[in-house]
């Protein structure tokens, strides 16, 4: 394992990276704006669960295969881009709805809605091959070459990175929830949905036109 200074650097870098807006952050914010803080937090937990899939896959070599195999990368890229485009189009075409009454949402089947939100966050993350390549590029920088049980250290650092992302995701949900309580935001919620949908479509198109890496990523 890295020494304390390197471990603190790893944690700090992880926080900064998780603060960078992307499909995951947008998914958390859009759900928190539309349905409330609880929905945003659940969306973040779904994304966290998806990250665990990438961590384990990279540790056992699936991520390395995807980094070196154009076919494997392309398959997941197409599926992930299609899913992001689906989310974006659905949000752009959504009809205006009155401001959400969180108590009414919970009484009308909120648990099922939260399950759908969780799974949406999970698949948004799992189907993004860039996340797997990110872990392959970022985590090995904090593992010394020749370290015994490198795969175990990779998993431990990946889990630490993932757990450190939870407070950041909660922060995004809280900030978006606070915005949703402002009257102007409530009135413009439909246009925010459309704007978020356009961004999801943009993320999907960007992913669709991403080339597979020509060489292995990481050390």
C-alpha positions in Angstrom: 0.0 0.0 0.0 1.2 3.6 -0.6 2.6 5.5 2.4 0.5 8.1 4.2 1.5 11.1 2.0 0.7 9.1 -1.2 -2.5 7.9 0.3 -3.6 11.4 1.2 -2.7 12.5 -2.4 -4.8 9.6 -3.7 -7.8 10.7 -1.6 -7.5 14.4 -2.6 -7.1 13.5 -6.3 -10.2 11.3 -6.1 -12.3 14.1 -4.6 -11.2 16.5 -7.3 -12.0 14.0 -10.0 -15.4 13.3 -8.6 -16.2 17.0 -8.5 -15.7 17.2 -12.2 -19.1 17.2 -14.0 -19.9 14.3 -16.3 -22.7 11.8 -17.0 -22.7 10.5 -13.4 -22.9 14.0 -11.8 -25.5 15.0 -14.3 -27.6 12.0 -13.4 -27.4 12.8 -9.7 -28.3 16.4 -10.2 -31.1 15.9 -12.6 -32.8 13.4 -10.3 -32.3 15.5 -7.3 -33.8 18.6 -9.1 -36.8 16.6 -10.3 -37.7 14.4 -7.4 -35.7 15.6 -4.4 -32.5 15.1 -2.4 -33.4 11.5 -1.5 -33.6 10.6 -5.2 -30.3 12.3 -5.9 -28.6 10.3 -3.1 -30.1 7.1 -4.4 -28.8 7.9 -7.9 -25.4 8.4 -6.4 -25.5 5.1 -4.6 -26.5 3.4 -7.9 -23.4 5.0 -9.5 -21.3 3.8 -6.6 -22.5 0.3 -7.1 -21.7 0.5 -10.8 -18.1 1.6 -9.9 -17.6 -1.6 -7.9 -18.3 -3.6 -11.0 -15.5 -1.7 -12.8 -13.1 -2.1 -9.9 -13.5 -5.8 -9.7 -13.5 -6.3 -13.5 -10.3 -4.3 -13.8 -8.6 -6.2 -10.9 -9.3 -9.6 -12.6 -8.1 -8.4 -16.0 -11.4 -7.6 -17.8 -10.5 -3.9 -17.9 -7.1 -4.7 -19.4 -8.8 -6.8 -22.1 -11.0 -3.9 -22.9 -8.1 -1.5 -23.0 -6.2 -3.7 -25.5 -9.1 -5.2 -27.5 -10.8 -2.8 -29.9 -13.7 -5.2 -30.3 -14.4 -5.5 -26.6 -14.2 -1.7 -26.2 -16.5 -1.1 -29.2 -19.2 -3.4 -27.9 -19.4 -1.8 -24.5 -19.0 1.7 -26.1 -22.0 1.2 -28.4 -24.2 -0.1 -25.6 -23.2 2.7 -23.3 -23.6 5.4 -25.9 -27.1 4.0 -26.8 -28.1 4.1 -23.2 -27.0 7.7 -22.7 -28.7 8.7 -25.9 -31.9 7.0 -24.7 -31.8 8.9 -21.4 -31.2 12.2 -23.2 -34.0 11.8 -25.8 -36.4 10.7 -23.1 -35.7 13.8 -21.0 -35.8 16.2 -24.0 -39.2 14.8 -25.1 -40.6 14.7 -21.5 -43.8 16.7 -20.9 -44.0 19.6 -18.4 -45.0 18.4 -14.9 -46.0 20.4 -11.8 -43.3 20.9 -9.1 -42.7 17.6 -7.3 -44.4 17.1 -3.9 -42.0 14.8 -2.2 -44.5 13.5 0.2 -47.0 12.7 -2.6 -44.2 11.0 -4.6 -43.4 8.8 -1.6 -47.1 8.0 -1.0 -47.7 7.1 -4.7 -45.0 4.5 -5.0 -41.8 6.4 -4.2 -40.0 3.1 -3.3 -40.4 1.8 -6.8 -39.3 5.1 -8.3 -36.2 5.0 -6.2 -35.4 1.5 -7.4 -35.6 2.7 -11.0 -33.4 5.7 -10.2 -30.8 3.4 -8.5 -30.7 1.0 -11.4 -30.5 3.9 -13.8 -27.4 5.2 -12.0 -26.0 1.7 -11.9 -26.3 1.1 -15.7 -25.2 4.7 -16.5 -21.9 3.9 -14.8 -21.5 0.2 -15.8 -22.1 0.8 -19.5 -19.5 3.6 -19.7 -16.1 2.0 -20.8 -14.3 5.2 -19.9 -14.9 4.5 -16.2 -13.1 1.1 -16.5 -10.2 2.7 -18.4 -10.1 5.5 -15.8 -9.5 3.0 -13.0 -6.8 1.3 -15.1 -5.1 4.6 -15.6 -5.5 6.2 -12.2 -5.3 3.5 -9.5 -2.0 1.8 -10.7 -0.1 5.1 -10.3 -0.4 4.5 -6.5 0.9 0.9 -6.6 4.7 0.5 -6.8 5.9 -1.8 -9.6 6.6 -5.3 -8.5 4.3 -5.0 -5.5 3.1 -8.4 -4.3 -0.7 -9.0 -4.3 -1.1 -6.0 -6.7 -4.6 -7.0 -7.6 -5.6 -6.9 -4.0 -4.1 -3.5 -3.5 -5.9 -2.4 -6.7 -9.2 -3.5 -5.2 -8.6 -1.8 -1.9 -7.6 1.5 -3.5 -10.6 1.3 -5.8 -12.9 0.7 -2.9 -11.4 3.6 -1.1 -11.8 5.8 -4.1 -15.4 4.7 -4.5 -16.3 5.3 -0.8 -14.6 8.7 -0.9 -16.9 9.6 -3.8 -20.1 9.1 -1.7 -19.9 12.4 0.2 -19.1 14.2 -3.0 -22.2 12.6 -4.7 -24.3 13.5 -1.6 -23.0 17.1 -1.9 -24.2 17.3 -5.5 -27.6 15.9 -4.5 -27.9 18.4 -1.6 -26.9 21.3 -3.8 -29.4 20.4 -6.5 -32.1 19.7 -3.9 -31.5 23.2 -2.5 -31.8 24.7 -5.9 -35.0 22.8 -6.6 -36.7 24.5 -3.6 -36.2 27.9 -5.1 -39.2 29.1 -7.0 -37.5 30.1 -10.2 -35.9 26.6 -10.5 -39.3 24.9 -9.9 -40.9 27.0 -12.7 -38.1 26.2 -15.1 -37.8 22.5 -14.2 -39.0 21.3 -17.6 -36.4 23.4 -19.4 -33.7 22.1 -17.0 -34.8 18.5 -17.9 -34.5 19.4 -21.6 -31.1 21.0 -21.0 -29.9 17.9 -19.1 -31.3 15.7 -21.9 -29.2 17.6 -24.5 -26.1 17.1 -22.3 -26.8 13.4 -22.0 -27.2 13.2 -25.8 -23.9 15.1 -26.1 -22.2 12.6 -23.7 -23.6 9.7 -25.6 -22.4 11.1 -29.0 -18.9 11.8 -27.5 -18.7 8.3 -26.2 -19.9 6.9 -29.5 -17.1 8.6 -31.4 -14.4 7.7 -28.8 -11.6 5.6 -30.3 -10.4 2.5 -28.5 -7.0 3.0 -26.9 -4.1 1.7 -29.0 -2.0 0.6 -26.1 -2.7 -0.6 -22.6 -3.6 2.1 -20.1 -1.8 2.4 -16.8 1.6 0.9 -15.8 
